[in-house]
Amino acid sequence: MVTIVKKGSDKKEAAKQLKKALKTKGVDTRKYCGVIKLVEDPLEIQKKMRDEWE
């Protein structure tokens, strides 16, 4: 994201724009923790998926 601060703007306006630019929209990943129940080792699943390309 690009924030343009013009030369004639005051410090409050520049700080306001900077604060707005720094806000991050995040995803709460903790709600997905433990949702998938695996019967196979995740590393083995990953190796199988990589071997599909050959």
C-alpha positions in Angstrom: 0.0 0.0 0.0 1.2 3.5 -0.8 0.4 6.5 1.3 1.1 9.9 -0.3 1.7 12.8 2.1 1.7 16.1 0.4 4.2 18.8 1.3 1.7 21.3 2.6 -0.3 18.9 4.9 -0.1 19.2 8.6 1.4 16.6 11.0 -1.9 15.4 12.3 -3.2 14.5 8.9 0.0 12.7 8.0 -0.1 10.8 11.3 -3.7 9.9 10.6 -2.9 8.6 7.1 0.1 6.6 8.5 -2.0 5.0 11.2 -4.7 4.1 8.7 -2.0 2.5 6.4 -0.5 0.5 9.3 -3.8 -1.2 10.3 -3.7 -4.8 9.3 -6.6 -6.9 8.5 -5.9 -10.3 10.0 -7.5 -13.6 10.2 -8.0 -15.4 13.5 -6.2 -18.7 12.7 -6.6 -20.1 16.2 -10.2 -21.0 15.5 -8.9 -23.5 12.9 -6.4 -25.1 15.3 -7.2 -28.9 15.7 -10.1 -28.8 13.2 -8.6 -31.3 10.8 -8.2 -34.9 12.1 -5.4 -36.6 10.2 -4.9 -40.4 10.2 -1.6 -40.2 8.3 1.6 -38.3 9.1 1.5 -34.8 7.6 5.0 -35.2 6.2 4.0 -38.4 4.3 0.9 -36.6 2.9 3.2 -33.8 1.7 5.6 -36.2 0.1 2.8 -38.0 -1.8 1.4 -34.6 -3.0 4.9 -33.6 -4.3 5.3 -37.0 -6.1 2.0 -36.5 -8.0 3.8 -34.1 -10.4 6.2 -36.8 -11.7 
